[in-house]
Amino acid sequence: MIRNTTGEYEKNKRVGANGFYFYTFTPRPLMSGDFFAVDAELSALLVSAHRELGILQGIMSHLPDRDIIYKLLVTIECYYSRQIDYSDASFSTILKALK
């Protein structure tokens, strides 16, 4: 038996005279029941991630110009998103065009 972990499809009433049914999808809540089992490995990963985020936040508070870092991060994310459909420009070409 395959367990559906993403949600449930519900069959609804007939639509029109043709007797067709339509289905609605209800996603499963992320934090319900046994979807995520918090064990020793996951706890260690959460502690490590929280520590690293704290270090980054501390470093960012001492930077003289945070806006340029934010713009660079947004540019990198846009570049990665564009790579999904296109492969025409390198990241260095994009940075040179932004000057």
N, C-alpha and C positions, 0 to 999 in steps of 0.2 A: 504494500500500500504506500503510495506517495503522499507525503504530507505537504500541504500547501502552506508555506510560511509567509506569503505576502499578503493574503487576504482571502475574502470569500466572494464568489459569484452567486448572486441570488436571481432565481428565475422569477419574472414578474408576469402580470396578467397579459392576456392576448391583446394584440394591437390590431384593430381593423377587422374586416370580415375574412381575411385570409388565414387567420388563426396563428399568426406569428407571435412568438414570445420575444421579449427583450430581457437582457441581463444587465444587472448593475453590479459594479465591483466596489466592495467596501474594504479598504486597506486595513490591515491589522495594526493596532497601536504599537509603536516601537517599544514601549516600556511595559508591556503586559506579560505577566506570567513567566514562562521559561524561555522567552525569545533570546535573551542574553543571560547566560549563566556567569555570574561573577565568581571566578575562581582565582587561585593564586597568580596565574599567568596574566590574566586580564587586570587584576589589581596592580601588579608590578608595572604593566604597560601604562596604566592610567597615572600612577605616581610619577613615572619617568616623563610622560608627556606634560604633566602639570608642572614639573620642575623645569623642563626645557622652556615652556612658555613663560614661566616666571623670569628666567634668565634673559630671554629675548625682550620681555617687557622692561626689565631693568636697563638693558643696553639701549633700547629705543628712547628711554627717558633722558639719556645723556647725549643724544645726537643733536648737532646744531641745526640741521635742516631735515626734519622728518618728511616734509612734503615730497621731496625728491625720491625718498625711499618708497613712499606710497605710490607715486607715479610709476616708478620702476616695477613694482610688484603688479600693478594693474596692467602695464605694458606686457609683462611676461605672461600673465594669464590670458590676455587677448591674443598673444602670439600662439600660445598652446591651443587655444580654441580654434584659431584660424588653421592650424596645421591639420585639424581633423578633416577639413574639406579641400584645402589648398596646400600646395608645397612650393610656392613661387619665390618667397623671400626668406633670407636668413635673418636671425635675430640681430646680428650686427648691422645689416642693411637697414632694418627698421630703426635702430638706435641712431644711426647716422642721419636718417631722414627726419628725426624729431628735433634736431639741433636748431 
